[in-house]
């Protein structure tokens, strides 16, 4: 019965370690997802800006042509 507590402690330690690793992995995944989300939002915004810019440019060009 003397060996039992030692084994238990080692087991508990391993268990805690595994939990911590899992937590880190989860945090990492969450971070990656957030990054992806940010990149998507950024790309989306950039695309919208470019589109609006093109539309404005098109409109301005039409105005210039019309006035001349």
CNS distance restraints for C-alpha pairs under 8 A (distance, minus, plus):
assign (resid   2 and name CA) (resid   6 and name CA) 7.95 0.50 0.50
assign (resid   3 and name CA) (resid   7 and name CA) 6.50 0.50 0.50
assign (resid   4 and name CA) (resid   8 and name CA) 6.21 0.50 0.50
assign (resid   5 and name CA) (resid   9 and name CA) 6.17 0.50 0.50
assign (resid   6 and name CA) (resid  10 and name CA) 6.28 0.50 0.50
assign (resid   7 and name CA) (resid  11 and name CA) 6.07 0.50 0.50
assign (resid   8 and name CA) (resid  12 and name CA) 6.07 0.50 0.50
assign (resid   9 and name CA) (resid  13 and name CA) 6.07 0.50 0.50
assign (resid  10 and name CA) (resid  14 and name CA) 6.19 0.50 0.50
assign (resid  11 and name CA) (resid  15 and name CA) 6.11 0.50 0.50
assign (resid  12 and name CA) (resid  16 and name CA) 6.15 0.50 0.50
assign (resid  13 and name CA) (resid  17 and name CA) 6.14 0.50 0.50
assign (resid  14 and name CA) (resid  18 and name CA) 6.12 0.50 0.50
assign (resid  15 and name CA) (resid  19 and name CA) 6.24 0.50 0.50
assign (resid  16 and name CA) (resid  20 and name CA) 6.16 0.50 0.50
assign (resid  17 and name CA) (resid  21 and name CA) 6.17 0.50 0.50
assign (resid  18 and name CA) (resid  22 and name CA) 6.12 0.50 0.50
assign (resid  19 and name CA) (resid  23 and name CA) 6.11 0.50 0.50
assign (resid  20 and name CA) (resid  24 and name CA) 6.19 0.50 0.50
assign (resid  21 and name CA) (resid  25 and name CA) 6.15 0.50 0.50
assign (resid  22 and name CA) (resid  26 and name CA) 6.10 0.50 0.50
assign (resid  23 and name CA) (resid  27 and name CA) 6.12 0.50 0.50
assign (resid  24 and name CA) (resid  28 and name CA) 6.00 0.50 0.50
assign (resid  25 and name CA) (resid  29 and name CA) 6.09 0.50 0.50
assign (resid  26 and name CA) (resid  30 and name CA) 6.08 0.50 0.50
assign (resid  27 and name CA) (resid  31 and name CA) 6.05 0.50 0.50
assign (resid  28 and name CA) (resid  32 and name CA) 6.15 0.50 0.50
assign (resid  29 and name CA) (resid  33 and name CA) 6.10 0.50 0.50
assign (resid  30 and name CA) (resid  34 and name CA) 6.12 0.50 0.50
assign (resid  31 and name CA) (resid  35 and name CA) 6.16 0.50 0.50
assign (resid  32 and name CA) (resid  36 and name CA) 6.12 0.50 0.50
assign (resid  33 and name CA) (resid  37 and name CA) 6.07 0.50 0.50
assign (resid  34 and name CA) (resid  38 and name CA) 6.09 0.50 0.50
assign (resid  35 and name CA) (resid  39 and name CA) 6.08 0.50 0.50
assign (resid  36 and name CA) (resid  40 and name CA) 6.05 0.50 0.50
assign (resid  37 and name CA) (resid  41 and name CA) 6.09 0.50 0.50
assign (resid  38 and name CA) (resid  42 and name CA) 5.96 0.50 0.50
assign (resid  39 and name CA) (resid  43 and name CA) 6.00 0.50 0.50
assign (resid  40 and name CA) (resid  44 and name CA) 5.94 0.50 0.50
assign (resid  41 and name CA) (resid  45 and name CA) 6.01 0.50 0.50
assign (resid  42 and name CA) (resid  46 and name CA) 6.01 0.50 0.50
assign (resid  43 and name CA) (resid  47 and name CA) 6.02 0.50 0.50
assign (resid  44 and name CA) (resid  48 and name CA) 6.16 0.50 0.50
assign (resid  45 and name CA) (resid  49 and name CA) 6.12 0.50 0.50
assign (resid  46 and name CA) (resid  50 and name CA) 6.15 0.50 0.50
assign (resid  47 and name CA) (resid  51 and name CA) 6.06 0.50 0.50
assign (resid  48 and name CA) (resid  52 and name CA) 6.06 0.50 0.50
assign (resid  49 and name CA) (resid  53 and name CA) 5.96 0.50 0.50
assign (resid  50 and name CA) (resid  54 and name CA) 6.11 0.50 0.50
assign (resid  51 and name CA) (resid  55 and name CA) 6.15 0.50 0.50
assign (resid  52 and name CA) (resid  56 and name CA) 6.09 0.50 0.50
assign (resid  53 and name CA) (resid  57 and name CA) 6.05 0.50 0.50
assign (resid  54 and name CA) (resid  58 and name CA) 6.01 0.50 0.50
assign (resid  55 and name CA) (resid  59 and name CA) 6.13 0.50 0.50
assign (resid  56 and name CA) (resid  60 and name CA) 6.06 0.50 0.50
assign (resid  57 and name CA) (resid  61 and name CA) 6.07 0.50 0.50
assign (resid  58 and name CA) (resid  62 and name CA) 6.24 0.50 0.50
assign (resid  59 and name CA) (resid  63 and name CA) 6.26 0.50 0.50
assign (resid  60 and name CA) (resid  64 and name CA) 6.14 0.50 0.50
assign (resid  61 and name CA) (resid  65 and name CA) 6.17 0.50 0.50
assign (resid  62 and name CA) (resid  66 and name CA) 6.02 0.50 0.50
assign (resid  63 and name CA) (resid  67 and name CA) 6.20 0.50 0.50
assign (resid  64 and name CA) (resid  68 and name CA) 6.41 0.50 0.50
